[in-house]
Amino acid sequence: MSHSSAIISERSLKCDLSKPSGTQPVHLWKERNLNNRKLDQIIIHQQVELLEAILGTETSSKYEIKNHLGQRVYFAVEENGCFDRQLCSPIRSFTIRIADNTGREVIRVIRPLRCNSCWFPCFLQELEVQSPPGTIAGYVVQNWDPFLPKFTIQNQSKEDVLKVIGPCATCGCFDDVDFEVKALNEMTTIGKISKYWSGFVNNIFTNTANFGIQVPVDLDVRIKAVMIGACFLIDLMFFENSLDGL
């Protein structure tokens, strides 16, 4: 995709996000989420921010969300204040708006400011995913564990659906880092969220993130949206200021 087309897509997204989207008809939302229904592998690529690379200043993150063929199906923009990005970076609150290729917002990810330590088990991370915006699709809830990163994927009724369990050490050291998606019994692995190691120069100078999500193709479309939210949460919690082990 050319630089000019990326700018056009971002402008159309910002323009469309100014419109109320929580009231769009359900049948229209389902039609716009047909791509999501077909996805079993999702690639999330953070776009390079030149200002951040040159000045070391944390800017609002922008992402392309692609299918396994590398075709963009969604575009995401993080919204929050400069104070949040500079002083609360790994635990900052945010709203990430995810739009399709027409600029219509289809998913909204909301993260409040909460603790990021096992020493505060009553105030751990919790993230809400709406799809369509205004309608809750599910939640990502951090679970207390002294050794492993653990999360529970919940549906709109806050019923547990899946578990996400990461490795004891999240520094990749020239390798990918996998967070396994498991059944509630934590015995059966059905997918994974992977942080792809993208190279020394890329991590040092741009701090961009590349993730892959693998889930069953028949997984509920709303839970797929929640998995995208989980990926954003994992990125900020464990990789925002890391160099992948370097």
N, C-alpha and C positions, 0 to 999 in steps of 0.2 A: 504494500500500500504506500502511495506517495505521501510526502509530507503535507502537500496541499489538501489531499483528500482527508488526512487525519484531522487537520484543522477544521475542515468543513463539518466532519462528523461530530467533533467536539462542540462546535458552535450550535449545530442542530440539536444536540443533546441538551445543552444549557437552555436553549430556547424552549424546548418541549417540556423540560422539568419545571418550568414556571407555571404549567397548566396543572390543575388538580387532576390526579390520575386515580385516586382511590375510589372514584365513583364510576369507573368504566365498567360496562356490562361484563358479566362473567363469561359469556360466550365469546366476547371479543378478546378477553384475557387468555382464554384457552387457545384461541386461534393464534395469538401472538406467541404462545409458548410451545408451539408444535416442535420447534427446534430443540427445546429443552427435553421434550418427551423422548426424542430419538438419541439423546446423548448418553453414552456410556463412558466416554473419556472427555474430560474438560481440561483445557490448557489455559492458564491465567498468566499473562505476560504484563509486567509493569512497564509502562513507557518511560524512556529515559528523559529525565528532567535536566536540561542543560544548566539552568540556574543553580540547581542543587549540586550538580557535579562540579561547577566552577567555584561556587562560594561556600559550599558545605552547609547551605541553609535548607532546612526541611520544608518542602513545599507539598501542596495537596497532591496525593497520589492519583494517578490515572492508569487504568488497566484495559487491556484487550482480552476478551474471553473468547476462546476459539474451540472448534471441534477437533477431532483427531486428524483431520485433513489440513489443519492450519487455517481454516476459513473462520473469519470473525463472525460470531453470532451475537455478541453483546459488547457493550462499551461501558466502563464503570468510572465514576468520579467520586473521590472522597471529599466530604464537606466537613469542615470544623474551623476553629479559630487559630490564628497564629500562636496564641498563648498555649493552646493544647499541643500543637505540633512541636514547639520549641522546648517546653518545660515538662510535658507529660508524655513524651514521644511513645514509649512502648505500651503505656497503659492509657493513652489518650482516648477520649470519647470521640465518636465520629458518626456520621451518616454517610453510607456509600449508596449512591443511586446507580442502578444498573439499567441500561436502556438497550433496546434492540437496534438493528441497523437502520430503522426508520426514525430513530430518536425518541421513541415512545418508552417511558420508564415502565419496566415490568417487575423489577425486584428492588426492594429497599432493605438495607442492612443497617441496624441501629445498635451502636455499642455505647453504653453509659460508662462513666468513669468509675472504675472499681479497682480492687487490689489485684496484685499479680504475684502473690506469695502464698506458700503453703502455711505460713504462720498466721494467716487470717482466713481460716476455713469458712467463716460465716459471711464473707464478703468477696468471694472469688468471682471470676469473670462470668458474665452472662450476656448473651447477644441475642437480639430479636431480629427475625427475618420476616419481611412482609412480601407477599406475592399473591395478587397484585398489591401495589402500595396502598396501605390502609387496611389490608386484610392479613392477619397473622398466618404465616405458613408454618412457623415452628421456632424453636429456640436452640441455641448452643450453650450448654452449661458446663463450666469447669468443675471437675470433681477433685476433692482433696486426696492427694497421694504424696507421700514423702519422697518417692523415688522417680515415678513416671509421670509424664504429662497425660492426663486423662480428661476426656470430655464425654458428655452425653448429648446425643441428638434427640430432641423432643418434637412432637407434632404440635399442632395449634392448640391442643387441649392440655399441653404440658405432660403428655404421656411419653415415657421413654420408648425410643424406637431403635436406636443404634448406639454403639460406643465407638469412640475414636481414641486410640492409645498410641502414644509416641514412644520413641526410644529413650533410654536413660540419659544419653548424651545427644544433643541436637546439633553439635558441630560436625559437619560432613567430612572435613579433611579430604578434599578432592573427590567426594562421592555424594550421591543423592541421599536425602534423609526421608525416610518413610514413616508416616503416621498411619497405622492400620485401622481400617473401618471394620468393626466386628459386630456380631450379633450380641444381644444383651447378656448372654451367658459368657461372653468374652472368649469363647472357645473357637468359634467359626469366623474366619476372615472372609469378607465379601468384597472388599475393595481397599483403596488406600488413597491418602493425600501425600504427594511427594514434593519435596523441595528439591528442585534440580540445581546441582552445582553448575554455576555459569561462568566460572573462571576468575582468576585473580584480578586482572585489570578491570573487568566489569564490576566486581564487588567493591573494589577499592574506590573507583572514581565515579560510579553511578549508583551503587547501592540498590540496583533493581532486583526484582524478585521474579522467579519463574517457577510456577507450580503446575502439577498435574493432578487431576482428580479422576480416579477410576471407580465406577459404581455399576451395579447391574443396570442394564438398559431398561428393565421394567420397574425400576424403583420409582415410587411416587414422585411426580413432577415437583411437588412442594418440598419434599425432602431433598431433592436435588438442589433446589434453591437454597435450602438450609446448609447443605454441604459446601456451597460456594461461600456462604457466610463464615462457615467454620474455617475455610482456607484463609480468608482475610484475617481472622482472629489469630490463627496459628502463625501467620507471617509476622504480625506485629509483636506477638508475645515472645517469639523465639528467634526471629531472624532480622528484625528491624535494624539492629545495630551490629549484627554479626558479620564476619567475613568468611562464613562457611568453614570455620575451623582453621583459617590461615593466620 
